[in-house]
Amino acid sequence: MKKKVILAFSGGLDTSYCAKYLSETLGYDVYAVTVNTGGFSKEEEKELERKALNLGVKEYRCVDAQEDYYNSCVKYLIFGNVLKNNTYPLSVSAERTIQAQEIAKYAIEIQADAIAHGSTGAGNDQVRFDLIFQVMCPNIEIITPIRDMALSREEEIEFLKEHGYKMEFQKAQYSVNKGLWGTSVGGKETLTSRNYLPEEAFPSQIKVTQPSELEIEFKKGEVVGVNGESFEHSVYAIQKIEELASAYGIGRDIHVGDTIVGIKGRVGFEAAAASVIIKAHHLLEKHTLSKYQQMMKSQLSDWYGNWLHEALFLDPVMRNIESFLTDSQKTVSGKVFVTLYPYRFILNGIESDHDLMSDKFGSYGEANRAWTGEDVKGYTKIVSNSLNIYHQINQNIN
């Protein structure tokens, strides 16, 4: 019997090459798997299956992991208001970990001899895939033809032609990876430190120019309603916000960061839903969480985003941070009111039963009902005591 190999299949040139190379050169039975984390429609899934079967794979499977992706990862990115380097909502980098886990589960299920992916040796994804596979199925061989043989695009196309696979692999001017939490965009401009992506590089073009109002309802930190409509799962609420906000070209930017393999990199992205939801959620938290809850959340959220980016999603400390983040959301319920404009949005305000900005206790800069001026005099005297001692003893120090 032939050995079994699971191929992480996207339908692009690299994974198309892998499908042919694994089956015809290495002699494996190839089981191609696409993990949908929000990047494919039903029609696109059917096209991927057609491509895979035409390439001679033994079996093709598309795993719908959108809800699992949200439940295990995206909701914590919302709870934590996670923006890598204060910019990037980890749109695609978060997906790779979930996709790798689904592929590893399938490999274990069918008792595969090997797992293959089409990553090159230059980016983060190779680390994310390899690390998950090594943890979840350490006895299964990992095969990476593109990386191991340092193949050029031309070499891959020539090999496919020689093996009877006829398809036009026209090099797109921009590489686009779409998912539930955003879309990455790479091109010649992102290979420089100077240039911004042109309008046509972004897949969601502006369709609406007149401002519109958006109402987002949160329940314990999760999006449950949009403009009065309730959703059975937050995935569908996110998709609705994406539909509305992307029509304005909202959520575009370029992220500059340090790759796992130690080089600086730039990637463009558009993440309309993620951008609006994170800022709306953060505003609601400002009203409903204590000062020190927000302070601790900010620190742990930075760690969570960094470890997720660095492929350390399976470290148990991530589950510890998720427990903290979940517990912090007990009072983060209410509505946030947003106005959408071309390329931007405004957070107008919130309504919540847990709003700590209550006039029962006073109005900032206007009046107070919970303390007196004498209370403040006594408080400031005690708080300043240690500072007074320090400065009086050290008054001669420059």
C-alpha positions as a LaTeX table, in Angstrom:
\begin{tabular}{lrrr}
\hline
Residue & $x$ (\AA) & $y$ (\AA) & $z$ (\AA) \\
\hline
Met1 & 0.00 & 0.00 & 0.00 \\
Lys2 & 1.12 & 3.55 & $-0.73$ \\
Lys3 & 1.98 & 5.83 & 2.15 \\
Lys4 & $-0.54$ & 8.56 & 3.04 \\
Val5 & 0.32 & 12.24 & 3.08 \\
Ile6 & $-1.97$ & 15.08 & 4.17 \\
Leu7 & $-1.46$ & 18.21 & 2.06 \\
Ala8 & $-2.55$ & 21.62 & 3.32 \\
Phe9 & $-4.15$ & 22.77 & 0.07 \\
Ser10 & $-4.95$ & 26.36 & $-0.94$ \\
Gly11 & $-5.22$ & 25.86 & $-4.69$ \\
Gly12 & $-2.35$ & 28.21 & $-5.48$ \\
Leu13 & 0.81 & 27.41 & $-7.41$ \\
Asp14 & 2.84 & 26.14 & $-4.46$ \\
Thr15 & 0.26 & 23.65 & $-3.17$ \\
Ser16 & $-0.64$ & 22.60 & $-6.72$ \\
Tyr17 & 3.03 & 21.75 & $-7.27$ \\
Cys18 & 3.11 & 19.86 & $-3.97$ \\
Ala19 & 0.08 & 17.76 & $-4.96$ \\
Lys20 & 1.75 & 16.58 & $-8.19$ \\
Tyr21 & 5.21 & 16.18 & $-6.70$ \\
Leu22 & 4.03 & 14.14 & $-3.73$ \\
Ser23 & 1.91 & 11.79 & $-5.81$ \\
Glu24 & 3.98 & 11.35 & $-8.97$ \\
Thr25 & 7.55 & 11.85 & $-7.78$ \\
Leu26 & 7.40 & 10.58 & $-4.21$ \\
Gly27 & 4.58 & 8.08 & $-4.80$ \\
Tyr28 & 2.25 & 9.06 & $-1.94$ \\
Asp29 & $-1.52$ & 8.85 & $-1.79$ \\
Val30 & $-2.32$ & 12.54 & $-1.34$ \\
Tyr31 & $-5.20$ & 13.65 & 0.89 \\
Ala32 & $-5.70$ & 17.36 & 0.20 \\
Val33 & $-7.29$ & 19.47 & 2.95 \\
Thr34 & $-8.50$ & 23.06 & 2.86 \\
Val35 & $-9.40$ & 24.62 & 6.23 \\
Asn36 & $-11.94$ & 27.41 & 5.77 \\
Thr37 & $-11.43$ & 30.08 & 8.43 \\
Gly38 & $-13.61$ & 32.56 & 6.60 \\
Gly39 & $-11.74$ & 32.91 & 3.33 \\
Phe40 & $-13.80$ & 30.77 & 0.94 \\
Ser41 & $-17.37$ & 30.84 & $-0.38$ \\
Lys42 & $-19.24$ & 27.63 & $-1.26$ \\
Glu43 & $-18.49$ & 28.23 & $-4.94$ \\
Glu44 & $-14.78$ & 28.69 & $-4.20$ \\
Glu45 & $-14.76$ & 25.48 & $-2.15$ \\
Lys46 & $-16.17$ & 23.56 & $-5.13$ \\
Glu47 & $-13.51$ & 25.06 & $-7.40$ \\
Leu48 & $-10.78$ & 24.03 & $-4.96$ \\
Glu49 & $-12.11$ & 20.47 & $-4.93$ \\
Arg50 & $-12.12$ & 20.41 & $-8.76$ \\
Lys51 & $-8.51$ & 21.64 & $-8.85$ \\
Ala52 & $-7.35$ & 19.11 & $-6.28$ \\
Leu53 & $-8.96$ & 16.15 & $-8.04$ \\
Asn54 & $-7.56$ & 17.29 & $-11.40$ \\
Leu55 & $-4.12$ & 17.26 & $-9.79$ \\
Gly56 & $-4.61$ & 13.58 & $-8.98$ \\
Val57 & $-5.15$ & 13.64 & $-5.22$ \\
Lys58 & $-6.78$ & 10.55 & $-3.75$ \\
Glu59 & $-9.23$ & 12.52 & $-1.62$ \\
Tyr60 & $-10.18$ & 16.14 & $-0.97$ \\
Arg61 & $-11.75$ & 17.58 & 2.14 \\
Cys62 & $-12.78$ & 21.13 & 3.05 \\
Val63 & $-13.11$ & 21.69 & 6.81 \\
Asp64 & $-15.39$ & 24.55 & 7.88 \\
Ala65 & $-13.56$ & 25.84 & 10.95 \\
Gln66 & $-15.06$ & 29.34 & 11.14 \\
Glu67 & $-16.96$ & 28.81 & 14.40 \\
Asp68 & $-14.10$ & 26.85 & 15.97 \\
Tyr69 & $-11.69$ & 29.60 & 14.90 \\
Tyr70 & $-13.85$ & 32.19 & 16.61 \\
Asn71 & $-14.45$ & 30.09 & 19.75 \\
Ser72 & $-10.81$ & 29.16 & 20.26 \\
Cys73 & $-9.07$ & 32.33 & 19.16 \\
Val74 & $-10.92$ & 35.34 & 17.71 \\
Lys75 & $-13.10$ & 36.00 & 20.73 \\
Tyr76 & $-9.99$ & 36.35 & 22.90 \\
Leu77 & $-8.52$ & 38.80 & 20.41 \\
Ile78 & $-11.70$ & 40.84 & 20.94 \\
Phe79 & $-11.67$ & 40.43 & 24.73 \\
Gly80 & $-8.05$ & 41.62 & 24.72 \\
Asn81 & $-8.46$ & 44.38 & 22.10 \\
Val82 & $-5.38$ & 42.81 & 20.53 \\
Leu83 & $-3.54$ & 44.88 & 17.92 \\
Lys84 & 0.01 & 43.75 & 17.14 \\
Asn85 & 2.32 & 46.79 & 17.36 \\
Asn86 & $-0.84$ & 48.86 & 17.99 \\
Thr87 & $-1.82$ & 48.28 & 14.36 \\
Tyr88 & $-2.47$ & 44.74 & 13.15 \\
Pro89 & $-5.41$ & 42.62 & 14.41 \\
Leu90 & $-3.45$ & 39.40 & 13.65 \\
Ser91 & $-5.84$ & 38.74 & 10.78 \\
Val92 & $-4.07$ & 35.94 & 8.92 \\
Ser93 & $-1.35$ & 34.98 & 11.39 \\
Ala94 & $-4.03$ & 33.84 & 13.86 \\
Glu95 & $-5.64$ & 31.61 & 11.23 \\
Arg96 & $-2.54$ & 29.52 & 10.52 \\
Thr97 & $-2.48$ & 28.05 & 14.01 \\
Ile98 & $-6.11$ & 26.94 & 13.77 \\
Gln99 & $-5.63$ & 25.59 & 10.24 \\
Ala100 & $-2.58$ & 23.61 & 11.35 \\
Gln101 & $-4.53$ & 22.07 & 14.23 \\
Glu102 & $-7.34$ & 20.91 & 11.93 \\
Ile103 & $-4.82$ & 19.38 & 9.53 \\
Ala104 & $-3.05$ & 17.61 & 12.40 \\
Lys105 & $-6.37$ & 16.18 & 13.65 \\
Tyr106 & $-7.15$ & 14.83 & 10.18 \\
Ala107 & $-3.67$ & 13.31 & 9.88 \\
Ile108 & $-4.18$ & 11.49 & 13.18 \\
Glu109 & $-7.69$ & 10.40 & 12.11 \\
Ile110 & $-6.55$ & 8.66 & 8.91 \\
Gln111 & $-3.21$ & 7.54 & 10.37 \\
Ala112 & $-1.18$ & 9.50 & 7.83 \\
Asp113 & 2.51 & 8.84 & 7.35 \\
Ala114 & 3.33 & 12.45 & 6.53 \\
Ile115 & 1.99 & 16.02 & 6.42 \\
Ala116 & 2.98 & 18.49 & 3.71 \\
His117 & 2.58 & 22.23 & 3.30 \\
Gly118 & 3.69 & 24.71 & 0.66 \\
Ser119 & 5.47 & 27.28 & 2.82 \\
Thr120 & 8.74 & 28.80 & 1.68 \\
Gly121 & 11.74 & 29.26 & 3.96 \\
Ala122 & 11.32 & 33.02 & 4.28 \\
Gly123 & 8.13 & 33.63 & 6.27 \\
Asn124 & 6.28 & 33.01 & 9.52 \\
Asp125 & 3.84 & 30.36 & 8.28 \\
Gln126 & 6.47 & 27.63 & 8.03 \\
Val127 & 7.10 & 27.95 & 11.78 \\
Arg128 & 3.40 & 28.05 & 12.65 \\
Phe129 & 2.62 & 24.88 & 10.69 \\
Asp130 & 5.72 & 22.95 & 11.74 \\
Leu131 & 5.40 & 23.79 & 15.42 \\
Ile132 & 1.77 & 22.67 & 15.67 \\
Phe133 & 2.48 & 19.44 & 13.79 \\
Gln134 & 5.49 & 18.67 & 15.99 \\
Val135 & 3.40 & 19.12 & 19.14 \\
Met136 & 0.16 & 17.42 & 18.04 \\
Cys137 & 1.57 & 14.58 & 15.92 \\
Pro138 & 5.33 & 14.38 & 16.60 \\
Asn139 & 5.74 & 10.97 & 14.95 \\
Ile140 & 4.37 & 12.11 & 11.58 \\
Glu141 & 6.93 & 13.28 & 9.02 \\
Ile142 & 6.70 & 16.89 & 7.76 \\
Ile143 & 7.40 & 17.41 & 4.04 \\
Thr144 & 7.95 & 20.90 & 2.59 \\
Pro145 & 9.03 & 20.65 & $-1.07$ \\
Ile146 & 9.06 & 24.39 & $-1.86$ \\
Arg147 & 11.17 & 25.21 & 1.18 \\
Asp148 & 13.49 & 22.21 & 0.98 \\
Met149 & 14.31 & 22.57 & $-2.72$ \\
Ala150 & 14.16 & 26.41 & $-2.79$ \\
Leu151 & 12.05 & 26.22 & $-5.94$ \\
Ser152 & 11.39 & 29.21 & $-8.15$ \\
Arg153 & 7.96 & 29.96 & $-9.53$ \\
Glu154 & 9.16 & 29.13 & $-13.03$ \\
Glu155 & 10.47 & 25.72 & $-11.93$ \\
Glu156 & 7.13 & 24.86 & $-10.34$ \\
Ile157 & 5.16 & 25.85 & $-13.47$ \\
Glu158 & 7.49 & 23.85 & $-15.73$ \\
Phe159 & 7.14 & 20.75 & $-13.55$ \\
Leu160 & 3.33 & 20.95 & $-13.63$ \\
Lys161 & 3.33 & 21.34 & $-17.42$ \\
Glu162 & 5.65 & 18.33 & $-17.80$ \\
His163 & 3.23 & 16.27 & $-15.73$ \\
Gly164 & 0.19 & 17.17 & $-17.79$ \\
Tyr165 & $-1.41$ & 19.76 & $-15.56$ \\
Lys166 & $-2.51$ & 22.63 & $-17.78$ \\
Met167 & $-3.46$ & 25.83 & $-16.02$ \\
Glu168 & $-2.54$ & 29.46 & $-16.36$ \\
Phe169 & $-0.62$ & 30.46 & $-13.24$ \\
Gln170 & $-0.47$ & 34.17 & $-13.91$ \\
Lys171 & 1.47 & 35.93 & $-11.21$ \\
Ala172 & $-0.95$ & 38.29 & $-9.51$ \\
Gln173 & 0.31 & 41.78 & $-8.89$ \\
Tyr174 & $-0.85$ & 41.47 & $-5.27$ \\
Ser175 & $-1.10$ & 38.40 & $-3.05$ \\
Val176 & $-4.32$ & 38.32 & $-1.05$ \\
Asn177 & $-5.21$ & 36.02 & 1.86 \\
Lys178 & $-8.75$ & 36.43 & 3.12 \\
Gly179 & $-10.21$ & 35.25 & 6.42 \\
Leu180 & $-12.88$ & 35.94 & 9.03 \\
Trp181 & $-10.73$ & 38.44 & 10.95 \\
Gly182 & $-9.27$ & 40.29 & 7.96 \\
Thr183 & $-7.40$ & 40.07 & 4.66 \\
Ser184 & $-3.67$ & 40.44 & 4.11 \\
Val185 & $-2.36$ & 42.20 & 1.00 \\
Gly186 & 1.23 & 41.91 & $-0.21$ \\
Gly187 & 2.87 & 43.53 & $-3.23$ \\
Lys188 & 5.92 & 45.37 & $-4.48$ \\
Glu189 & 5.16 & 48.32 & $-2.19$ \\
Thr190 & 5.24 & 46.18 & 0.98 \\
Leu191 & 8.74 & 44.99 & 0.04 \\
Thr192 & 9.94 & 48.56 & 0.60 \\
Ser193 & 10.00 & 50.74 & 3.70 \\
Arg194 & 8.72 & 53.77 & 1.84 \\
Asn195 & 5.64 & 53.13 & $-0.30$ \\
Tyr196 & 1.98 & 52.65 & 0.59 \\
Leu197 & $-0.34$ & 50.29 & $-1.27$ \\
Pro198 & $-2.44$ & 51.88 & $-4.04$ \\
Glu199 & $-6.23$ & 51.90 & $-3.92$ \\
Glu200 & $-6.58$ & 49.06 & $-6.43$ \\
Ala201 & $-4.49$ & 46.71 & $-4.27$ \\
Phe202 & $-7.27$ & 46.38 & $-1.70$ \\
Pro203 & $-9.93$ & 43.79 & $-2.60$ \\
Ser204 & $-12.82$ & 45.72 & $-1.00$ \\
Gln205 & $-13.37$ & 48.84 & $-3.05$ \\
Ile206 & $-15.46$ & 51.74 & $-1.74$ \\
Lys207 & $-19.14$ & 51.29 & $-2.62$ \\
Val208 & $-20.76$ & 53.79 & $-0.23$ \\
Thr209 & $-19.83$ & 57.41 & 0.43 \\
Gln210 & $-22.76$ & 58.70 & 2.51 \\
Pro211 & $-22.32$ & 58.26 & 6.31 \\
Ser212 & $-24.41$ & 55.61 & 8.05 \\
Glu213 & $-25.08$ & 54.61 & 11.64 \\
Leu214 & $-23.95$ & 51.25 & 13.06 \\
Glu215 & $-25.16$ & 49.82 & 16.36 \\
Ile216 & $-23.16$ & 46.93 & 17.84 \\
Glu217 & $-24.50$ & 44.97 & 20.79 \\
Phe218 & $-22.10$ & 43.10 & 23.08 \\
Lys219 & $-22.93$ & 40.46 & 25.68 \\
Lys220 & $-20.09$ & 39.61 & 28.06 \\
Gly221 & $-17.61$ & 40.91 & 25.48 \\
Glu222 & $-19.01$ & 39.01 & 22.48 \\
Val223 & $-20.81$ & 40.60 & 19.53 \\
Val224 & $-24.40$ & 39.33 & 19.55 \\
Gly225 & $-26.32$ & 41.98 & 17.58 \\
Val226 & $-25.88$ & 44.44 & 14.71 \\
Asn227 & $-28.37$ & 47.26 & 14.02 \\
Gly228 & $-31.01$ & 45.52 & 16.12 \\
Glu229 & $-30.57$ & 42.13 & 14.44 \\
Ser230 & $-29.54$ & 39.19 & 16.65 \\
Phe231 & $-27.25$ & 36.39 & 15.46 \\
Glu232 & $-27.06$ & 32.76 & 16.56 \\
His233 & $-23.25$ & 32.92 & 16.54 \\
Ser234 & $-20.80$ & 35.82 & 16.69 \\
Val235 & $-19.19$ & 34.67 & 13.42 \\
Tyr236 & $-22.26$ & 35.84 & 11.53 \\
Ala237 & $-22.38$ & 39.15 & 13.39 \\
Ile238 & $-18.73$ & 39.73 & 12.44 \\
Gln239 & $-19.53$ & 38.93 & 8.81 \\
Lys240 & $-22.40$ & 41.43 & 8.87 \\
Ile241 & $-20.17$ & 44.20 & 10.25 \\
Glu242 & $-17.53$ & 43.33 & 7.65 \\
Glu243 & $-20.14$ & 43.68 & 4.89 \\
Leu244 & $-21.25$ & 47.11 & 6.15 \\
Ala245 & $-17.85$ & 48.59 & 7.05 \\
Ser246 & $-15.79$ & 47.23 & 4.14 \\
Ala247 & $-18.09$ & 49.11 & 1.76 \\
Tyr248 & $-16.45$ & 52.28 & 3.14 \\
Gly249 & $-12.85$ & 51.05 & 2.75 \\
Ile250 & $-12.47$ & 51.00 & 6.54 \\
Gly251 & $-9.68$ & 49.09 & 8.28 \\
Arg252 & $-6.84$ & 49.47 & 5.78 \\
Asp253 & $-3.25$ & 49.83 & 6.91 \\
Ile254 & 0.28 & 48.42 & 6.66 \\
His255 & 1.76 & 46.47 & 9.54 \\
Val256 & 5.49 & 46.61 & 10.21 \\
Gly257 & 6.82 & 43.93 & 12.50 \\
Asp258 & 9.47 & 41.41 & 13.44 \\
Thr259 & 9.03 & 37.98 & 11.88 \\
Ile260 & 9.54 & 34.79 & 13.86 \\
Val261 & 12.65 & 34.05 & 11.80 \\
Gly262 & 14.25 & 37.35 & 12.80 \\
Ile263 & 13.77 & 39.82 & 9.96 \\
Lys264 & 11.63 & 42.92 & 9.64 \\
Gly265 & 8.62 & 42.71 & 7.36 \\
Arg266 & 5.71 & 44.75 & 6.06 \\
Val267 & 2.27 & 43.49 & 5.12 \\
Gly268 & $-0.79$ & 45.42 & 4.01 \\
Phe269 & $-4.20$ & 44.44 & 5.29 \\
Glu270 & $-7.84$ & 45.38 & 5.36 \\
Ala271 & $-9.83$ & 44.34 & 8.39 \\
Ala272 & $-13.01$ & 46.39 & 8.51 \\
Ala273 & $-14.92$ & 44.29 & 11.03 \\
Ala274 & $-11.90$ & 43.69 & 13.26 \\
Ser275 & $-10.99$ & 47.39 & 13.33 \\
Val276 & $-14.51$ & 48.55 & 14.22 \\
Ile277 & $-15.23$ & 45.74 & 16.72 \\
Ile278 & $-11.96$ & 46.10 & 18.64 \\
Lys279 & $-12.36$ & 49.87 & 19.04 \\
Ala280 & $-16.07$ & 49.57 & 19.91 \\
His281 & $-15.35$ & 46.84 & 22.46 \\
His282 & $-12.51$ & 48.85 & 23.97 \\
Leu283 & $-14.80$ & 51.87 & 24.39 \\
Leu284 & $-17.40$ & 49.73 & 26.14 \\
Glu285 & $-14.71$ & 48.40 & 28.48 \\
Lys286 & $-13.60$ & 51.93 & 29.36 \\
His287 & $-17.10$ & 52.48 & 30.73 \\
Thr288 & $-17.66$ & 49.10 & 32.39 \\
Leu289 & $-14.30$ & 47.95 & 33.81 \\
Ser290 & $-12.29$ & 49.28 & 36.73 \\
Lys291 & $-9.03$ & 51.15 & 36.24 \\
Tyr292 & $-6.90$ & 48.19 & 37.35 \\
Gln293 & $-8.86$ & 45.65 & 35.34 \\
Gln294 & $-8.04$ & 47.66 & 32.23 \\
Met295 & $-4.39$ & 48.00 & 33.26 \\
Met296 & $-3.88$ & 44.27 & 33.82 \\
Lys297 & $-5.84$ & 43.35 & 30.69 \\
Ser298 & $-3.66$ & 45.58 & 28.56 \\
Gln299 & $-0.48$ & 43.85 & 29.72 \\
Leu300 & $-1.78$ & 40.30 & 29.36 \\
Ser301 & $-3.39$ & 41.07 & 26.00 \\
Asp302 & $-0.04$ & 42.22 & 24.60 \\
Trp303 & 1.54 & 38.95 & 25.70 \\
Tyr304 & $-1.35$ & 36.94 & 24.26 \\
Gly305 & $-1.05$ & 38.61 & 20.85 \\
Asn306 & 2.73 & 38.24 & 20.78 \\
Trp307 & 2.68 & 34.54 & 21.69 \\
Leu308 & $-0.06$ & 33.86 & 19.16 \\
His309 & 1.99 & 35.60 & 16.47 \\
Glu310 & 5.11 & 33.65 & 17.50 \\
Ala311 & 3.34 & 30.28 & 17.00 \\
Leu312 & 3.08 & 29.54 & 20.74 \\
Phe313 & $-0.71$ & 29.14 & 20.79 \\
Leu314 & $-0.47$ & 25.69 & 22.41 \\
Asp315 & 1.55 & 26.90 & 25.39 \\
Pro316 & $-0.64$ & 26.34 & 28.51 \\
Val317 & $-0.07$ & 29.92 & 29.61 \\
Met318 & $-2.37$ & 30.93 & 26.72 \\
Arg319 & $-5.23$ & 29.04 & 28.37 \\
Asn320 & $-4.44$ & 30.84 & 31.65 \\
Ile321 & $-4.62$ & 34.24 & 29.94 \\
Glu322 & $-7.86$ & 33.22 & 28.18 \\
Ser323 & $-9.39$ & 32.41 & 31.59 \\
Phe324 & $-8.45$ & 35.87 & 32.86 \\
Leu325 & $-9.79$ & 37.58 & 29.75 \\
Thr326 & $-13.08$ & 35.64 & 29.93 \\
Asp327 & $-13.57$ & 36.49 & 33.60 \\
Ser328 & $-12.92$ & 40.18 & 32.85 \\
Gln329 & $-15.89$ & 40.30 & 30.47 \\
Lys330 & $-18.66$ & 39.70 & 33.05 \\
Thr331 & $-19.81$ & 43.33 & 32.92 \\
Val332 & $-18.87$ & 44.12 & 29.29 \\
Ser333 & $-22.43$ & 44.13 & 27.96 \\
Gly334 & $-24.27$ & 46.91 & 26.17 \\
Lys335 & $-24.53$ & 48.78 & 22.91 \\
Val336 & $-21.92$ & 50.88 & 21.09 \\
Phe337 & $-22.98$ & 53.50 & 18.55 \\
Val338 & $-20.73$ & 54.07 & 15.55 \\
Thr339 & $-20.87$ & 56.30 & 12.45 \\
Leu340 & $-19.25$ & 54.95 & 9.30 \\
Tyr341 & $-17.54$ & 57.25 & 6.77 \\
Pro342 & $-15.25$ & 56.57 & 3.80 \\
Tyr343 & $-11.91$ & 55.27 & 5.20 \\
Arg344 & $-12.83$ & 55.99 & 8.83 \\
Phe345 & $-15.41$ & 55.67 & 11.60 \\
Ile346 & $-16.42$ & 57.55 & 14.74 \\
Leu347 & $-17.34$ & 56.00 & 18.09 \\
Asn348 & $-20.24$ & 58.12 & 19.33 \\
Gly349 & $-20.92$ & 56.51 & 22.68 \\
Ile350 & $-22.36$ & 53.55 & 24.57 \\
Glu351 & $-25.38$ & 52.38 & 26.55 \\
Ser352 & $-24.90$ & 49.80 & 29.28 \\
Asp353 & $-26.49$ & 48.74 & 32.56 \\
His354 & $-22.93$ & 48.38 & 33.85 \\
Asp355 & $-21.77$ & 51.89 & 32.89 \\
Leu356 & $-19.55$ & 53.13 & 35.74 \\
Met357 & $-19.86$ & 56.72 & 34.51 \\
Ser358 & $-22.95$ & 57.23 & 36.66 \\
Asp359 & $-24.21$ & 60.64 & 37.74 \\
Lys360 & $-25.31$ & 59.06 & 41.05 \\
Phe361 & $-21.76$ & 59.64 & 42.29 \\
Gly362 & $-20.86$ & 62.87 & 40.54 \\
Ser363 & $-20.07$ & 64.51 & 37.21 \\
Tyr364 & $-16.43$ & 64.89 & 36.18 \\
Gly365 & $-15.29$ & 68.51 & 36.54 \\
Glu366 & $-18.76$ & 69.63 & 37.63 \\
Ala367 & $-19.99$ & 68.26 & 40.96 \\
Asn368 & $-19.55$ & 65.35 & 43.34 \\
Arg369 & $-22.02$ & 63.49 & 45.58 \\
Ala370 & $-19.80$ & 60.86 & 47.17 \\
Trp371 & $-17.13$ & 62.97 & 48.96 \\
Thr372 & $-16.39$ & 66.45 & 50.31 \\
Gly373 & $-13.56$ & 68.91 & 49.83 \\
Glu374 & $-12.25$ & 68.03 & 53.29 \\
Asp375 & $-12.11$ & 64.35 & 52.26 \\
Val376 & $-9.89$ & 65.29 & 49.31 \\
Lys377 & $-7.58$ & 67.39 & 51.53 \\
Gly378 & $-7.03$ & 64.46 & 53.88 \\
Tyr379 & $-6.55$ & 61.99 & 51.03 \\
Thr380 & $-3.93$ & 64.09 & 49.24 \\
Lys381 & $-2.04$ & 64.70 & 52.49 \\
Ile382 & $-1.70$ & 60.98 & 53.17 \\
Val383 & $-0.87$ & 60.03 & 49.58 \\
Ser384 & 1.79 & 62.77 & 49.32 \\
Asn385 & 3.45 & 61.84 & 52.65 \\
Ser386 & 6.01 & 59.39 & 51.23 \\
Leu387 & 6.84 & 61.79 & 48.41 \\
Asn388 & 7.35 & 64.65 & 50.88 \\
Ile389 & 9.78 & 62.54 & 52.92 \\
Tyr390 & 11.77 & 61.56 & 49.80 \\
His391 & 12.06 & 65.09 & 48.41 \\
Gln392 & 12.88 & 66.73 & 51.76 \\
Ile393 & 15.69 & 64.25 & 52.53 \\
Asn394 & 17.07 & 64.36 & 48.96 \\
Gln395 & 16.55 & 68.04 & 48.19 \\
Asn396 & 20.23 & 68.55 & 47.37 \\
Ile397 & 20.31 & 65.86 & 44.68 \\
Asn398 & 20.21 & 67.25 & 41.15 \\
\hline
\end{tabular}
